[in-house]
Amino acid sequence: MSKSKEEIYNEFNDVVNMAPSELEDWLQTDKSKGVGQDSGDGEAIGHKSGKKIIAIKKKNKEDLTQADYDHMNKVIGYVKRHKAQEPEGNVRETDWRYSLQNWGHDPCK
């Protein structure tokens, strides 16, 4: 059973706990640019996702497209899967955390 747009919207806003401005600042850092799988053009998939998340978060709900909802659902799935792989110990300075931050989720919040 697929989720409704309302369910995706609510879940996305629960998992993305970084404000657009906070995510914009994060994506400018070397730590952000240094993690993730290359999408084929030198930029990591998660880094590109972060840019899409910023655009989605800046839109009014009624202006969201099906492509936006598809990406929101992708973000939800990624964050859930990645959080399940949390390493032991302090995660503050880890690639695991940095990758999640590229997808709009800071596990240290």
Buried (B, 14 or more C-beta within 10 A) or exposed (E): EEBEBEEBBEBBEEBBBBEBEBBEEBBEEEEBBEBBEEEEEEEBBBBBBBBBBBEBBEEEEEEBEEEBBEBBBBBBEBBEEBEEEEEEEEBEEBEBBBBBBBBBBBBEE
